[in-house]
Amino acid sequence: MPGRRTFYVETLGCPKNQVDSDKLIGTLLADGMSPADDASAADLVVVNTCAFIEEARQESIDVVLALADRKAAGARLVVTGCMAERYGDELASALPEADAVAGFGVPVTLGRKPTEASLPSFDLLNLPRPASSVPWAYVKVAEGCDKACGFCAIPSFRGPQRSRTRAQILTEVDELVAGGAREVVLVAQDLASYGRDQGTGTKDLVPLVEAVAARIDRTRLLYLYPSDLTDALIDAVVATGVPYFDLSLQHVSATLLRRMRRWGDGDRFLRRIEDIRARAPEVAFRSNFIVGYPGETEDDHDQLLAFVAEAQLDWCGFFAYSREEGTYATQLDGEVDRSLMHDRLAELRELQDRVTAARRDDLVGEVVDVLIDAPGVARSHREAPEIDGIISVPDHLAVGSIVTVRITGAEGPDSYAEPMVAARAAT
């Protein structure tokens, strides 16, 4: 439509940020705007930032500056997301290139940082969203977090946990299915605590998972706190047909986990992993670990190395500790030298690369069902979108179809497959 205003949204950070961007895009479309293919062609440029660790904050700033250079004369540049929510006033002063800095759900006013009183009830969670451009979609079931992990600043700017109702979530799932989605990925800062906000209410994730799985071919869960991994939740996940467990472990040393204000230890984690494998031998596991947290000793590091070798997780991420203003960890002694931290990271990543490659090699000859994400690109239940490896398939297989394939080869984190039978249409 001639004269119709256009927008461009750049999303950084985690899947939860992508959900926020989807909702923002839905709102802009509902307001009569059209998406632009590039920032240089847009009247409004929005950067949805990440503030989880220093590296993510620097990336966000770099992207804002790059887009400020690319945008058309007269176009507005708005910075939103986690950095805006955490550093509103400071960010506005530091980035004069931005026309506005504001968190989601509060008025877009330059330099104004949202207070606790101004936190919206559900932020963008219940706004409409456009149909997914791929055959899967993230669905955020709650915002905020009630936990107080020693390294994490998220509760300070995302607020306490605020769960959506089951009806709201299922309506969104139904709309995604109607738009062609075959897989839903449920996400939240603390997914397993869905329904139990501020220490009250009842954890309601199991019936939610069951209800979502009844509506769509695939239901996947990301970010499960290990102490909340009950037998009922394990059984519900396995019953979806996507036995994939993304466990937020962070470390395995009991001493270090207490300093992180976290639950568990390596032995407990191993027992739970073995129990799940006994129930579902085809299960896939992912986890993330922090390296160099204050007080991490050589023995703590050796414990983590031993765990990675024994647990044989399919996927692992390792991240250098980032000192976050306002967190408990800033009060702790035992700072780990940065060069030692990076040596430990390299050792762990090298070990996990070998584990992942061996586990992919073991799948050669297996027959699995895969979802075709894009021409030549597929995933089985073992691969979460965007963060895990892929399965390469013939280009002619229809995007959005589910196909039975045989794994014919593997290379590092990725696999190759050939179809066994015709693709299945959506039910």
C-alpha positions as CSV (number, residue, x, y, z in Angstrom):
1,M,0.0,0.0,0.0
2,P,1.6,3.3,-1.0
3,G,2.6,5.5,1.9
4,R,2.1,2.7,4.4
5,R,4.6,3.0,7.3
6,T,7.2,0.3,7.7
7,F,9.1,-1.3,10.6
8,Y,12.2,-3.5,11.1
9,V,12.8,-5.5,14.3
10,E,16.2,-6.9,15.3
11,T,16.1,-9.5,18.1
12,L,19.0,-10.4,20.3
13,G,19.3,-13.0,23.1
14,C,17.2,-15.9,24.1
15,P,14.0,-17.5,22.8
16,K,12.0,-15.6,25.3
17,N,13.1,-12.4,23.6
18,Q,12.0,-13.8,20.3
19,V,8.5,-14.3,21.7
20,D,8.5,-10.6,22.8
21,S,9.5,-9.6,19.3
22,D,6.8,-11.7,17.8
23,K,4.2,-10.0,20.0
24,L,5.6,-6.6,19.2
25,I,5.5,-7.4,15.4
26,G,1.9,-8.5,15.8
27,T,1.0,-5.2,17.5
28,L,2.7,-3.2,14.7
29,L,0.9,-5.2,12.0
30,A,-2.4,-4.6,13.8
31,D,-1.6,-0.9,13.8
32,G,-1.4,-1.0,10.0
33,M,2.4,-1.0,9.6
34,S,4.3,-3.3,7.2
35,P,7.5,-5.2,7.7
36,A,10.7,-4.0,5.9
37,D,13.3,-6.4,4.7
38,D,16.1,-4.2,5.9
39,A,16.6,-1.4,8.5
40,S,17.5,1.0,5.8
41,A,14.0,0.7,4.3
42,A,12.1,1.1,7.6
43,D,10.4,4.1,9.1
44,L,10.7,2.5,12.6
45,V,13.7,0.4,13.7
46,V,13.4,-1.5,16.9
47,V,16.3,-3.4,18.7
48,N,15.1,-5.9,21.2
49,T,18.2,-6.2,23.4
50,C,19.7,-8.8,25.8
51,A,21.3,-7.9,29.1
52,F,22.0,-11.3,30.6
53,I,25.8,-11.1,30.6
54,E,28.4,-8.5,29.6
55,E,29.1,-10.1,26.2
56,A,25.4,-9.9,25.4
57,R,25.2,-6.3,26.4
58,Q,28.1,-5.4,24.3
59,E,26.6,-7.1,21.3
60,S,23.4,-5.2,21.9
61,I,25.2,-1.9,21.9
62,D,27.1,-2.8,18.8
63,V,23.9,-3.7,16.9
64,V,22.2,-0.5,18.0
65,L,25.1,1.6,16.7
66,A,25.3,-0.3,13.4
67,L,21.5,0.1,12.8
68,A,21.8,3.8,13.7
69,D,24.2,4.1,10.8
70,R,22.0,2.1,8.4
71,K,18.6,3.6,9.1
72,A,17.1,6.0,6.7
73,A,17.1,9.7,7.4
74,G,14.0,10.6,9.5
75,A,13.5,7.0,10.7
76,R,13.0,6.4,14.4
77,L,15.3,4.0,16.4
78,V,13.8,2.5,19.5
79,V,15.8,0.4,21.9
80,T,13.8,-2.0,24.0
81,G,14.1,-5.4,25.8
82,C,16.2,-6.4,28.7
83,M,18.9,-3.7,28.5
84,A,16.2,-1.0,28.3
85,E,14.4,-2.5,31.3
86,R,17.6,-2.8,33.4
87,Y,19.5,0.4,32.4
88,G,16.8,2.7,31.1
89,D,18.3,6.1,32.2
90,E,21.9,5.1,31.8
91,L,21.3,3.6,28.4
92,A,19.4,6.6,27.1
93,S,22.3,8.9,28.1
94,A,24.9,6.5,26.6
95,L,23.0,6.1,23.3
96,P,22.0,9.5,22.0
97,E,21.6,7.6,18.6
98,A,18.3,6.1,20.0
99,D,15.1,8.1,19.7
100,A,13.6,6.2,22.6
101,V,14.7,3.7,25.2
102,A,11.9,1.7,27.0
103,G,11.1,-1.7,28.3
104,F,8.1,-3.7,27.1
105,G,4.7,-2.9,28.5
106,V,5.5,0.6,29.7
107,P,5.2,3.9,27.9
108,V,7.9,4.6,25.3
109,T,9.6,7.6,26.9
110,L,13.2,8.5,26.4
111,G,15.3,7.8,29.4
112,R,12.6,6.6,31.7
113,K,13.4,3.4,33.5
114,P,10.3,1.4,34.7
115,T,9.7,1.1,38.4
116,E,8.4,-2.0,40.1
117,A,5.0,-0.3,40.4
118,S,4.9,0.2,36.6
119,L,5.5,-3.5,35.8
120,P,2.6,-4.6,33.5
121,S,0.5,-7.6,34.5
122,F,1.6,-9.7,31.6
123,D,3.9,-7.5,29.5
124,L,3.5,-8.5,25.9
125,L,2.5,-12.1,26.7
126,N,-1.2,-11.9,25.8
127,L,-1.0,-9.7,22.7
128,P,-1.7,-11.2,19.3
129,R,1.2,-12.5,17.2
130,P,1.6,-13.1,13.5
131,A,1.6,-16.6,12.1
132,S,5.0,-18.3,12.4
133,S,7.2,-18.1,9.3
134,V,8.6,-21.5,10.2
135,P,6.8,-24.7,11.2
136,W,7.5,-24.2,14.9
137,A,7.1,-21.4,17.4
138,Y,8.2,-20.4,20.9
139,V,5.4,-19.9,23.4
140,K,6.2,-18.0,26.6
141,V,4.0,-19.3,29.5
142,A,5.2,-16.8,32.2
143,E,7.3,-13.7,32.7
144,G,9.8,-13.0,35.5
145,C,11.3,-15.3,38.1
146,D,10.9,-15.9,41.8
147,K,14.3,-17.6,42.3
148,A,17.4,-15.8,43.6
149,C,20.3,-17.5,41.9
150,G,23.6,-15.8,42.9
151,F,24.7,-14.9,39.4
152,C,21.4,-13.8,37.8
153,A,20.0,-10.3,37.6
154,I,16.9,-11.2,35.7
155,P,14.4,-10.9,38.6
156,S,15.7,-7.3,39.2
157,F,14.4,-6.1,35.8
158,R,11.9,-8.7,34.6
159,G,10.2,-8.8,38.0
160,P,8.6,-11.7,39.9
161,Q,7.1,-14.6,38.1
162,R,3.7,-13.9,36.5
163,S,2.1,-16.9,34.9
164,R,-0.4,-16.7,32.1
165,T,-3.7,-18.7,32.4
166,R,-3.9,-22.0,30.7
167,A,-6.7,-20.8,28.5
168,Q,-4.6,-17.9,27.2
169,I,-1.7,-20.2,26.3
170,L,-3.9,-22.8,24.6
171,T,-5.6,-20.1,22.5
172,E,-2.2,-19.0,21.3
173,V,-1.3,-22.6,20.5
174,D,-4.5,-23.1,18.6
175,E,-3.8,-19.9,16.5
176,L,-0.3,-21.1,15.8
177,V,-1.6,-24.5,14.7
178,A,-4.1,-22.8,12.4
179,G,-1.2,-20.9,10.9
180,G,0.7,-24.1,10.1
181,A,2.9,-24.7,13.2
182,R,3.8,-28.3,13.9
183,E,5.9,-27.8,17.0
184,V,5.5,-25.6,20.0
185,V,8.5,-24.8,22.3
186,L,7.3,-23.8,25.8
187,V,9.7,-21.3,27.5
188,A,9.9,-19.2,30.6
189,Q,12.6,-18.0,33.0
190,D,11.5,-20.8,35.4
191,L,9.3,-23.1,33.3
192,A,8.7,-25.8,35.9
193,S,7.3,-23.3,38.4
194,Y,4.5,-22.3,36.0
195,G,1.4,-21.5,38.0
196,R,3.1,-21.1,41.4
197,D,3.8,-17.4,41.5
198,Q,5.4,-15.6,44.4
199,G,5.4,-18.9,46.4
200,T,1.6,-19.2,46.2
201,G,-0.7,-21.3,43.9
202,T,0.0,-24.7,42.4
203,K,2.6,-25.8,39.9
204,D,0.5,-26.4,36.8
205,L,3.0,-27.4,34.1
206,V,2.0,-31.0,33.8
207,P,-1.6,-30.4,32.8
208,L,-0.5,-27.6,30.6
209,V,2.0,-29.8,28.7
210,E,-0.7,-32.5,28.3
211,A,-3.2,-30.0,27.0
212,V,-0.7,-28.5,24.5
213,A,0.4,-31.9,23.3
214,A,-3.2,-32.8,22.5
215,R,-3.3,-29.9,20.1
216,I,0.0,-30.1,18.2
217,D,2.3,-32.7,16.8
218,R,5.3,-31.7,18.9
219,T,5.6,-30.1,22.3
220,R,9.1,-29.2,23.6
221,L,10.1,-27.7,26.9
222,L,13.2,-25.5,27.5
223,Y,14.8,-24.4,30.8
224,L,13.8,-26.9,33.6
225,Y,15.2,-26.3,37.1
226,P,16.4,-29.7,38.3
227,S,14.8,-29.7,41.7
228,D,11.4,-29.4,40.0
229,L,11.9,-32.3,37.7
230,T,9.2,-34.6,39.3
231,D,8.2,-38.0,38.1
232,A,4.9,-36.6,36.9
233,L,6.7,-34.0,34.8
234,I,9.1,-36.5,33.4
235,D,6.3,-38.8,32.4
236,A,4.4,-35.9,30.8
237,V,7.4,-34.9,28.7
238,V,8.0,-38.5,27.5
239,A,4.4,-38.9,26.7
240,T,4.5,-36.0,24.3
241,G,6.7,-38.0,22.0
242,V,9.5,-35.4,22.3
243,P,11.7,-36.9,25.1
244,Y,14.0,-33.8,25.3
245,F,15.1,-32.4,28.6
246,D,16.8,-29.0,28.9
247,L,18.1,-29.0,32.4
248,S,19.4,-25.8,34.0
249,L,22.3,-27.4,36.1
250,Q,24.9,-24.6,36.0
251,H,27.5,-26.7,37.9
252,V,27.9,-30.0,39.7
253,S,30.1,-29.1,42.7
254,A,27.9,-29.1,45.8
255,T,30.0,-26.4,47.4
256,L,29.9,-24.2,44.4
257,L,26.2,-24.7,43.8
258,R,25.5,-23.5,47.4
259,R,27.5,-20.4,46.6
260,M,25.3,-20.0,43.5
261,R,22.2,-20.4,45.7
262,R,21.3,-23.4,43.6
263,W,20.1,-26.9,44.4
264,G,21.7,-30.2,43.7
265,D,25.1,-31.8,43.0
266,G,26.6,-34.0,40.3
267,D,25.6,-37.4,41.9
268,R,21.9,-36.3,42.2
269,F,21.9,-35.0,38.6
270,L,23.5,-38.3,37.3
271,R,20.9,-40.4,39.1
272,R,18.1,-38.4,37.6
273,I,19.5,-38.6,34.1
274,E,20.0,-42.4,34.5
275,D,16.4,-42.7,35.7
276,I,15.0,-40.8,32.7
277,R,17.1,-42.9,30.3
278,A,15.7,-46.0,31.8
279,R,12.2,-44.7,31.1
280,A,13.0,-43.4,27.6
281,P,16.2,-44.8,26.0
282,E,15.8,-42.4,23.1
283,V,15.9,-39.3,25.3
284,A,18.1,-36.3,24.5
285,F,19.6,-34.0,27.1
286,R,20.8,-30.4,27.0
287,S,22.3,-28.3,29.8
288,N,24.3,-25.1,30.5
289,F,27.2,-24.6,32.9
290,I,28.9,-21.5,34.3
291,V,32.7,-21.6,34.4
292,G,34.7,-19.3,36.7
293,Y,32.1,-18.5,39.3
294,P,33.7,-16.9,42.4
295,G,35.3,-19.6,44.5
296,E,35.5,-22.2,41.7
297,T,38.5,-24.4,42.6
298,E,40.5,-26.8,40.5
299,D,38.7,-29.6,42.2
300,D,35.3,-28.1,41.3
301,H,36.5,-27.9,37.7
302,D,37.6,-31.5,37.7
303,Q,34.2,-32.5,39.1
304,L,32.6,-30.8,36.2
305,L,34.9,-32.4,33.7
306,A,34.2,-35.8,35.2
307,F,30.4,-35.2,35.1
308,V,30.5,-34.1,31.4
309,A,32.4,-37.3,30.5
310,E,30.0,-39.6,32.5
311,A,26.7,-37.9,31.8
312,Q,27.1,-38.0,28.0
313,L,24.7,-35.2,27.4
314,D,23.7,-34.6,23.8
315,W,24.2,-30.9,24.0
316,C,26.0,-28.5,26.4
317,G,26.7,-24.8,26.6
318,F,29.5,-23.4,28.7
319,F,29.7,-19.8,29.7
320,A,32.2,-17.6,31.4
321,Y,31.0,-16.1,34.7
322,S,29.9,-12.5,34.2
323,R,29.8,-10.2,37.2
324,E,26.4,-8.7,37.3
325,E,25.6,-5.6,39.4
326,G,23.2,-6.1,42.2
327,T,23.6,-9.9,42.4
328,Y,24.7,-12.0,45.4
329,A,27.8,-13.2,43.7
330,T,29.4,-9.7,43.7
331,Q,29.8,-10.0,47.4
332,L,31.8,-13.3,47.2
333,D,35.5,-13.7,47.4
334,G,37.6,-16.1,45.3
335,E,37.6,-14.3,42.0
336,V,38.8,-16.6,39.2
337,D,41.5,-15.2,36.9
338,R,40.1,-14.6,33.4
339,S,42.8,-16.5,31.6
340,L,42.3,-19.5,33.9
341,M,38.5,-19.2,33.3
342,H,39.0,-19.3,29.5
343,D,41.4,-22.3,29.8
344,R,38.7,-24.2,31.7
345,L,36.1,-23.2,29.2
346,A,38.2,-24.5,26.3
347,E,38.9,-27.8,28.1
348,L,35.2,-28.3,28.7
349,R,34.1,-27.3,25.2
350,E,36.6,-29.6,23.6
351,L,35.4,-32.5,25.8
352,Q,31.7,-31.9,25.0
353,D,32.4,-31.5,21.3
354,R,33.8,-35.1,21.4
355,V,30.8,-36.3,23.4
356,T,28.3,-34.7,21.0
357,A,30.1,-36.0,17.9
358,A,30.2,-39.5,19.3
359,R,26.5,-39.4,20.2
360,R,25.7,-38.2,16.7
361,D,27.8,-41.0,15.2
362,D,25.9,-43.6,17.3
363,L,22.6,-42.5,15.6
364,V,23.8,-43.6,12.1
365,G,21.4,-46.3,10.9
366,E,18.6,-45.1,13.2
367,V,15.1,-44.5,11.8
368,V,13.5,-41.3,13.2
369,D,10.7,-38.9,12.4
370,V,11.8,-35.4,11.5
371,L,10.1,-32.1,11.0
372,I,11.2,-30.2,7.8
373,D,12.1,-26.7,9.0
374,A,13.4,-25.4,5.7
375,P,14.4,-26.9,2.3
376,G,17.1,-29.5,3.2
377,V,16.9,-28.8,6.9
378,A,15.2,-31.0,9.5
379,R,15.0,-31.9,13.2
380,S,14.1,-34.9,15.2
381,H,13.0,-34.8,18.8
382,R,16.7,-34.6,19.7
383,E,17.3,-31.2,18.2
384,A,15.8,-28.0,19.6
385,P,15.4,-25.2,17.0
386,E,18.2,-22.7,16.7
387,I,20.4,-24.0,19.4
388,D,21.2,-27.7,18.6
389,G,22.5,-29.4,15.5
390,I,20.4,-30.1,12.4
391,I,19.7,-33.1,10.1
392,S,20.3,-32.5,6.4
393,V,17.7,-34.1,4.1
394,P,16.9,-33.8,0.4
395,D,15.7,-30.4,-0.6
396,H,12.5,-31.6,-2.2
397,L,10.9,-32.6,1.1
398,A,8.0,-30.2,1.9
399,V,8.6,-27.6,4.6
400,G,6.3,-28.3,7.5
401,S,5.9,-32.0,6.8
402,I,6.9,-34.8,9.1
403,V,9.0,-37.4,7.4
404,T,10.4,-40.8,8.5
405,V,14.1,-40.9,7.7
406,R,17.1,-43.1,8.2
407,I,20.2,-41.4,9.5
408,T,23.0,-42.1,7.0
409,G,25.9,-40.1,8.4
410,A,27.1,-37.5,10.9
411,E,29.6,-34.7,11.0
412,G,30.2,-33.0,14.4
413,P,26.9,-31.8,15.7
414,D,25.0,-32.4,12.5
415,S,23.6,-35.5,10.7
416,Y,22.5,-36.6,7.3
417,A,19.4,-38.6,6.4
418,E,17.3,-40.1,3.6
419,P,13.5,-40.4,3.6
420,M,12.0,-43.9,4.2
421,V,8.3,-43.1,3.5
422,A,6.1,-40.3,2.2
423,A,5.7,-37.1,4.3
424,R,2.8,-36.9,6.8
425,A,0.4,-34.0,6.6
426,A,-0.6,-32.1,9.7
427,T,-3.4,-33.9,11.7
